[in-house]
Amino acid sequence: MSTFEPNIVGFLCNWCSYAGADLAGVSRIQYPTNMRVIKVMCSGRVEPGMVLGLLEAGADGVMVTGCHIGDCHYISGNLHTKRKYALLQKLLAKTGLAPQRIRLEWNSAAEGQRFANLVKEFTEQVRAVGPTPLKAPTPDAAKLLNIKAAREAADGFRLRALVGKEEKLVTEGNVYGDRVAQDEFTKAMDDAVEAEFQVHRIHIMLQERPRSVKDVAEQLGLQPRTVLGYMVALRQRGWVDVKEAVEGTPLYAAQ
């Protein structure tokens, strides 16, 4: 039997999930004590970057809980949560961390037993996955680079804007009234996630020391032509520039 005890963080919305946890407490319902609770006014306030930041800092798992769909205190806050969580799943998949380290659930104020069951299930789920490979003092360097890049991508304007515009583009359309099909939007989001993730991976590497396109490509397992395209995008943003040339090969460094 494993002696590993997961370090878990739980985001609980004030109006339903936290009240459900409180009910479990006053009802003396037993459940694991592995979860450290963060109360938020609405689950929709939990950003993907916040969850990724906790995983980067060494949390073994993170659970987000909110009101049941249709019962949100702020009407549509949990619908925003669903879209943000979908982005979180896409970014986590890029990092190499197990998808079982995150979970989204709905829990009402009257469901104390359900809350206790969720904590127990998630604790066992994370325990089965094992300790995070990002915990100090010997974190997995490749996964640490990936989680940093994923967090920065999640906090960036492009992905945040896409998530914020999804509902309107799919249901109402753009400024011309043209609706975007859900599968088309999903494809655009997947492409944006990949591009932003790689751009931030490269930027983080260039903060360490100047590198050539070939060096970056070899380190990240990408084609040099692909890396060059990302490097052009980084220069356009003003994030990197050519620092020097060694035997005719430009070395790029973060600005």
N, C-alpha and C positions, 0 to 999 in steps of 0.2 A: 504493500500500500504506500502511495506517494506521501511524503511529508511536506511537499511543496504547498505553501499557502499563498494563493494569488493576492496581489495588491491591486484592488479594483477601485475605480472611481465611478460614481453614479451621478448623473445630472437628473434631478427631479423637479418637475414643474410645481410651482407653489400651490396651484388650485386643486390638482388631482393626485398626482403621484406622491408628492410630499405628504399630503393629507392621508393617502393610503398607507404610507410608511408609518405615519403617526398612529393610525388605527391599528396597524400590526403591533406596534409597541405597547399601546395601552391594553390591547387584547392579549398581551403576553404570548404572542405567536413566535415560536423559535425559528430563527434562520441564521445563516453564517454571518459573521461580523467582519468579513473581508472588505466590504464596500465602504468607502469614504464618500459621504454624501455632499453634493454641492447643490444648493437650492437655487433655482432660477425662476423668474416670474412666468416664463413660458418656454417650452421646449424649443420653440422657434428661435430663441435667442442663442442656442448652442450652435456655434459655427464649426464646420469641419476642421479648421485650423486649431481650434481649442482641443478637440479630441486627439488629433495627430500630435499636438504639442505635449499632451499628457503621456502618450505612448512613447514619444521621443525622450521624455524625462524619466521613463522607467516603469510606467504603469503596465501591469500585465493585461489589463482589460478595461474597457470603458463601456458603460451602458447608459443610454439616454431613454428616459421615460417621460411620457406626456399624457394628456387627456385623450380619450378615445376620439376617433375621427367623428366629427359632428357635434362634439361636446366641448370644444375648446373655449375657454373663458374669453379668448380674444378672437373668436369666430373661426379664423383660418390659420392660426399660428402653427398648429400641428401639421397642416398641409405644407407649410414652408419647411417644417422639420423633415418631412418625407423627401422633399427635393434635395435638401442639404445632405441628408443621409445617403441618398443615391450617389451624390458627388463624393462623399466620404468613402463609400465602398470602392468607387473607381480609383481613387487615389491610393487607398490602402493596398489595392491589388498590385499597384506598381512597386510597392516597397519590398515585397517579399515576406511580409508578415502575414500570419494566418488570419483569414477573414473572421474566424471565431473570436477574435480579440475584441470585437465591437458588437453591439446589439442595440436595436431600437424596439421598444415595447410601449404599449398603451395601458394605463392603469388608472382606474377611477378612485375617488376618495373613499368609496364604500368597499373597495377590494383589498382589504388588509391581507387576507390569506393569499390572494393572487400575487401581491407584491412580495411576500415572503417566499412564495414558490419561485418567482422570477429570479430573486437574488440567489436562491439555492441552485437553480438550474444553471444560471450564468457562472456562478462560482465553480461548479463542477465542469462546465464547458471549458473555462479558462484553465482550470487545473489539468484537464486532459491535454490541452495544447502544450502546457509547460511554461517555465519562466521565460520572460521576454529576453530576446537576444540583444537587447539594447541597454541592459542594465550595466552600470559601472561596476567594477573598474575595467572590465574587458568587453566592451560592446562590439558587436559585429560591425566593422568599419563600413562595409558596403551597404548594409541595411540602415546604418545610421545616416549615411549620405542620402539614401533614398527617402527616409522619413523626414529629414530636414527639407529636402527639395519638395516633397509632397506638402508639407506644412506651409512653406513659402508660396507654393502654387495656389493652395487653398485660400490663403490670405490675400492673394493678388487680385487686382481689379477685374481681369478678364473672366475668370471663373465665377467670381461673385456676381458679376453683371449678368452672365448667362443664366445662372440659377434664378436670379431675381426676375429675369424677363421671360422665363420658360412658360409660365401659365398664360401670360398675356399673348405671347406669340402663337401658342398652340390653340388657344380658345377664341381670342379676339382678332389676332393678326397684327401685322406691323403698321406703320403709319399710313400705309396705302390700303390697309384692310385685307392684305393677303395673309392667310393663315399658313403656318408652317406645320407640316405633318409631324406627328410625334416621332416617327422613325427617322425622319430627316433631322429633327432637333437632336435626337439621341446620338446620331452619327456625328453631327457637328460638335456636340459636347465631348464625345469620345476623342475626336481629333484635337480639340482644344486641351483636354486633360493631358494627352500624350505630349503635345507641344510644350505646354507650360511646365510639365514635370521635367522634361529633358532640358529646357532652357534654364531652369533653376538648378538642376544638377550641374550643368556646365558652369553656371555662375559661381556656385559654391566652390567648385574645384579651382576656378581661376582666382578666387580670393586667397587660396593657399599659396599659389605661386604661378608665374606665367607658364603657359603651355601652348604647344602647337595644336593645330587641328588634328593631326595624325595621333598625337599623344592622347588627346581627349577621346578620340574615336576608339583607340585601343583600350583605354581604361573603362569606357562605358559599353563596349561591345556594339558600337554603332558604325555605320558606313561613314567614311570621311566626308563624302558629299552631303550627307544628312547633317553632320556636325557643322559643316561650313554654313549651311542654311540657317541653323540656329545661331551661329556666331554672328551672322549678318543681322539677325533679329535683335540680338543683344547689343550690337553696336548702334542700331537704330534707336534703341531705348536709352542709350547713353550709359549702359551698365559696364561695358568692356571696351577696350581699345587695344591697338597694337602697341606693345611696349618696346619691342626691339625685334631685330631680325638676325637669326643665327644661320650663317651660310645660305642666305637667301630665303630661309623659312621664317615667316612671321610668328612671333610668340604673343599671345593675347593675355591680358591681365585685367582683373576687375578694376573699375574706376573707383 
